[in-house]
């Protein structure tokens, strides 16, 4: 049941929660293909949670291998202080380090590794071993931090973390990515639109030597307010006849149909590109391009 619920959320992330609700209301047999895909993903998630589990992190996920390429001896990660902890043994024996070999860090590790063996690809940096070890250190009266966030040079050479050239390069790359994301958010349009000719419909001949085509428009409102828009032709003279007014709900999608009409004399090719302006309060907020089908009129 949990796997099926996750699969539904996964599908809702792709098609939208409203569309998922419509599919549920229509029933299984009306959308058998979608339901089959849903069952397939349910089985995949069930396989991961019931048996595969941590192997997904070890075998499938590329994160560990990617991190391995980026690491050096100054990289901060979950590490065992072997200088302080070795040799392992009972606290009552002289000459032993702080590690009492209780295996608490191993038992709590979701991927089953022993952090005391050094950095490993399977480590997902969940820090469960840090919490378990700190609790043991409190019990035996030793300072916390036997397992902690540290670099190899922090542990082996007692060096403080410095701002190396590698960290500087990572900072530059991260700053560039954040700046690019901020630019996309700042410059994005409040409404995005897509216009496509209605499938299966040919052009219609009207009185007065006019030709019309039926189109569907899909609008996405990215704001937190209802937006009323009006469609106008750009760069070409013609008419747009709306079937329904366009009121796009906040943070939602809206779809409707409309007719575009041109005179025969304007059509010199089988397919003619035209542009539609989307206006809100008299201001053009977006444009979309579509193709008009009609008979070829020789000059």
C-alpha positions as CSV (number, residue, x, y, z in Angstrom):
1,X,0.0,0.0,0.0
2,X,2.8,2.4,0.8
3,X,4.6,1.5,-2.5
4,X,1.3,2.2,-4.4
5,X,0.9,5.5,-2.6
6,X,4.4,6.6,-3.5
7,X,3.8,5.5,-7.1
8,X,0.7,7.7,-7.2
9,X,2.7,10.7,-5.9
10,X,5.4,10.0,-8.5
11,X,2.7,10.1,-11.2
12,X,1.1,13.2,-9.8
13,X,4.6,14.9,-9.9
14,X,4.6,14.3,-13.6
15,X,1.0,14.9,-14.7
16,X,-0.3,17.1,-11.8
17,X,-2.5,16.2,-8.9
18,X,-5.7,17.4,-10.7
19,X,-5.1,15.2,-13.7
20,X,-4.4,12.3,-11.4
21,X,-7.7,12.9,-9.7
22,X,-9.5,12.7,-13.1
23,X,-7.8,9.5,-14.0
24,X,-9.0,7.9,-10.7
25,X,-12.6,9.1,-11.3
26,X,-12.6,7.7,-14.8
27,X,-11.6,4.3,-13.6
28,X,-9.0,1.6,-14.5
29,X,-10.4,0.3,-17.8
30,X,-10.6,3.8,-19.3
31,X,-6.9,4.5,-18.6
32,X,-5.6,0.9,-18.5
33,X,-2.2,1.9,-20.0
34,X,-1.6,4.5,-17.2
35,X,-2.8,2.1,-14.6
36,X,-0.4,-0.6,-15.9
37,X,2.5,1.8,-15.6
38,X,1.4,2.7,-12.1
39,X,1.4,-1.0,-11.1
40,X,4.9,-1.4,-12.6
41,X,6.3,1.5,-10.6
42,X,4.5,0.1,-7.5
43,X,6.3,-3.2,-8.0
44,X,9.6,-1.4,-8.4
45,X,9.2,0.6,-5.2
46,X,8.0,-2.5,-3.4
47,X,11.1,-4.4,-4.6
48,X,13.4,-1.6,-3.3
49,X,11.8,-1.3,0.1
50,X,11.2,-5.0,0.7
51,X,14.5,-6.4,-0.4
52,X,16.9,-4.2,-2.4
53,X,17.0,-1.4,0.2
54,X,20.5,-0.1,0.9
55,X,21.7,-1.8,-2.4
56,X,20.0,1.1,-4.2
57,X,22.5,3.5,-2.6
58,X,25.4,1.1,-3.1
59,X,24.8,-0.1,-6.7
60,X,22.2,2.2,-8.4
61,X,22.8,5.7,-7.0
62,X,25.8,7.4,-8.7
63,X,26.2,9.9,-5.8
64,X,29.0,7.9,-4.0
65,X,31.1,7.5,-7.1
66,X,30.7,11.1,-8.0
67,X,31.8,12.2,-4.6
68,X,34.8,9.8,-4.8
69,X,36.0,11.7,-7.9
70,X,35.7,15.1,-6.1
71,X,37.4,14.2,-2.8
72,X,40.9,14.9,-1.7
73,X,42.6,14.9,1.7
74,X,41.2,18.3,2.6
75,X,37.6,17.3,1.9
76,X,35.2,17.4,4.9
77,X,33.2,14.2,5.4
78,X,32.0,11.8,8.0
79,X,35.3,10.3,9.3
80,X,36.6,8.1,12.2
81,X,39.5,9.6,14.2
82,X,41.8,6.7,14.0
83,X,44.7,8.6,15.7
84,X,42.6,9.0,18.8
85,X,40.6,5.8,18.6
86,X,43.3,3.1,17.9
87,X,44.1,0.6,19.1
88,X,40.6,-0.5,19.9
89,X,39.8,-2.4,23.0
90,X,38.3,-2.3,26.5
91,X,38.4,0.9,28.4
92,X,39.9,-0.9,31.4
93,X,43.0,-2.0,29.4
94,X,46.0,0.4,29.4
95,X,47.3,1.6,26.0
96,X,44.0,1.4,24.2
97,X,42.5,4.2,22.3
98,X,39.0,5.8,22.9
99,X,37.2,3.3,20.6
100,X,35.9,0.5,22.8
101,X,34.9,-1.7,19.8
102,X,31.2,-1.7,20.7
103,X,30.1,-1.7,17.0
104,X,27.4,0.8,17.7
105,X,28.4,2.8,14.7
106,X,28.1,-0.4,12.5
107,X,24.7,-1.4,13.8
108,X,23.1,2.0,13.1
109,X,24.6,2.3,9.6
110,X,21.7,2.0,7.0
111,X,24.2,0.6,4.4
112,X,26.0,-1.7,6.8
113,X,29.5,-0.3,6.5
114,X,32.1,0.1,9.3
115,X,33.1,3.8,9.2
116,X,36.3,2.9,11.1
117,X,37.6,1.2,7.9
118,X,37.9,4.6,6.2
119,X,35.9,6.5,3.6
120,X,33.7,4.2,1.5
121,X,31.4,4.7,-1.5
122,X,28.5,3.3,0.4
123,X,28.4,6.1,3.0
124,X,25.4,8.3,2.5
125,X,26.5,10.9,5.1
126,X,23.4,10.3,7.3
127,X,25.6,10.8,10.5
128,X,23.8,8.0,12.4
129,X,27.2,6.7,13.4
130,X,28.2,10.1,14.8
131,X,25.2,10.1,17.1
132,X,25.7,6.5,18.2
133,X,29.4,7.0,18.9
134,X,28.8,10.3,20.8
135,X,26.3,8.5,23.1
136,X,28.9,5.8,23.9
137,X,31.6,8.4,24.6
138,X,29.2,10.1,27.0
139,X,28.7,6.8,28.8
140,X,32.4,6.1,29.2
141,X,33.4,9.7,30.1
142,X,35.3,10.4,26.9
143,X,35.0,13.6,24.8
144,X,32.6,13.4,21.8
145,X,33.8,13.6,18.2
146,X,35.6,10.2,17.8
147,X,33.4,10.0,14.6
148,X,32.8,13.5,13.3
149,X,32.9,15.7,10.2
150,X,36.6,16.1,9.4
151,X,39.2,15.7,6.7
152,X,42.1,13.3,6.4
153,X,44.5,16.1,7.1
154,X,42.4,17.2,10.1
155,X,42.9,13.8,11.7
156,X,46.3,12.7,10.6
157,X,48.2,16.0,10.7
158,X,46.0,18.0,13.1
159,X,45.8,20.7,10.4
160,X,43.0,23.2,10.4
161,X,40.7,23.3,7.4
162,X,42.0,25.9,4.9
163,X,40.3,27.6,1.9
164,X,42.1,25.7,-0.8
165,X,42.0,26.3,-4.6
166,X,39.6,23.4,-5.0
167,X,37.2,24.9,-2.5
168,X,37.5,28.2,-4.3
169,X,36.6,26.6,-7.6
170,X,33.6,24.8,-6.1
171,X,32.5,28.1,-4.6
172,X,32.7,29.8,-8.1
173,X,30.8,26.9,-9.7
174,X,28.1,26.9,-7.0
175,X,27.8,30.7,-7.1
176,X,27.3,30.5,-10.9
177,X,24.6,27.9,-10.6
178,X,22.8,29.8,-7.9
179,X,23.0,33.0,-10.0
180,X,21.7,31.2,-13.0
181,X,18.8,29.8,-11.0
182,X,18.0,33.2,-9.6
183,X,18.1,34.7,-13.1
184,X,15.6,32.0,-14.4
185,X,13.3,32.8,-11.5
186,X,13.5,36.5,-11.9
187,X,13.0,36.6,-15.7
188,X,10.4,33.8,-16.0
189,X,7.0,34.7,-17.4
190,X,4.0,34.7,-15.1
191,X,2.1,32.6,-17.8
192,X,3.5,30.0,-20.2
193,X,1.4,29.0,-23.2
194,X,1.4,26.3,-25.8
195,X,-0.9,26.4,-28.8
196,X,-1.5,23.3,-31.0
197,X,-3.9,22.6,-33.8
198,X,-6.8,20.4,-32.7
199,X,-5.9,16.8,-33.8
200,X,-8.2,15.3,-36.5
201,X,-9.6,18.7,-37.6
202,X,-9.1,20.1,-41.1
203,X,-9.6,23.7,-42.1
204,X,-13.1,25.1,-42.6
205,X,-14.2,27.3,-45.5
206,X,-16.4,30.2,-44.5
207,X,-18.4,32.8,-46.3
208,X,-16.5,35.8,-47.7
209,X,-13.5,33.7,-48.8
210,X,-12.3,33.0,-45.3
211,X,-10.6,30.0,-43.9
212,X,-10.6,29.0,-40.2
213,X,-8.8,26.4,-38.0
214,X,-9.6,25.1,-34.6
215,X,-6.8,25.3,-31.9
216,X,-6.2,24.2,-28.3
217,X,-4.3,26.4,-26.0
218,X,-2.7,25.2,-22.7
219,X,-1.8,27.9,-20.2
220,X,0.1,27.5,-16.9
221,X,-0.4,30.3,-14.3
222,X,2.8,30.5,-12.1
223,X,1.4,33.3,-9.9
224,X,-0.8,33.2,-6.8
225,X,-3.6,35.2,-8.4
226,X,-6.3,34.5,-11.0
227,X,-5.2,35.8,-14.4
228,X,-7.7,36.9,-17.2
229,X,-6.0,36.9,-20.6
230,X,-7.1,37.9,-24.1
231,X,-5.6,36.5,-27.3
232,X,-4.7,38.7,-30.2
233,X,-3.0,37.9,-33.5
234,X,0.5,39.5,-34.0
235,X,2.0,40.5,-37.4
236,X,-1.0,39.2,-39.4
237,X,-4.5,40.5,-39.9
238,X,-7.2,38.0,-38.9
239,X,-9.7,37.0,-36.3
240,X,-9.7,35.0,-33.1
241,X,-13.0,33.6,-31.9
242,X,-13.0,32.3,-28.4
243,X,-15.2,29.4,-27.3
244,X,-14.8,30.3,-23.6
245,X,-13.3,33.2,-21.8
246,X,-9.7,32.6,-20.5
247,X,-9.5,32.8,-16.7
248,X,-6.4,30.9,-15.5
249,X,-6.7,29.9,-11.8
250,X,-3.7,30.7,-9.6
251,X,-0.9,28.1,-9.6
252,X,-2.8,26.0,-12.0
253,X,-3.3,24.9,-15.6
254,X,-6.1,26.0,-18.0
255,X,-7.0,24.6,-21.4
256,X,-9.6,25.8,-23.9
257,X,-10.2,26.0,-27.7
258,X,-10.5,28.9,-30.1
259,X,-10.8,29.5,-33.8
260,X,-8.4,31.5,-36.0
261,X,-9.7,32.9,-39.3
262,X,-7.7,34.3,-42.2
263,X,-8.6,35.4,-45.7
264,X,-7.7,33.1,-48.6
265,X,-5.5,35.8,-50.1
266,X,-3.2,35.7,-47.0
267,X,-2.4,32.0,-47.5
268,X,0.4,31.4,-50.0
269,X,1.5,28.0,-48.7
270,X,-0.1,24.8,-47.4
271,X,1.2,25.7,-43.9
272,X,1.4,29.3,-42.6
273,X,3.2,30.2,-39.4
274,X,1.4,32.8,-37.3
275,X,1.9,34.3,-33.8
276,X,-0.6,34.8,-31.0
277,X,-0.1,37.4,-28.3
278,X,-1.4,36.7,-24.8
279,X,-2.5,39.9,-23.2
280,X,-3.3,40.8,-19.6
281,X,-4.8,44.2,-18.9
282,X,-3.7,45.4,-22.3
283,X,-0.1,44.3,-21.8
284,X,1.5,41.4,-23.8
285,X,2.9,38.9,-21.3
286,X,3.7,36.0,-23.6
287,X,3.6,35.0,-27.3
288,X,3.1,31.6,-28.9
289,X,3.5,30.3,-32.4
290,X,1.3,27.9,-34.3
291,X,0.7,26.6,-37.8
292,X,-2.3,27.4,-39.9
293,X,-3.5,24.9,-42.5
294,X,-5.4,26.0,-45.6
295,X,-5.7,25.7,-49.4
296,X,-2.8,27.1,-51.5
297,X,-3.8,30.3,-53.2
298,X,-1.6,31.0,-56.2
299,X,-0.4,34.6,-56.7
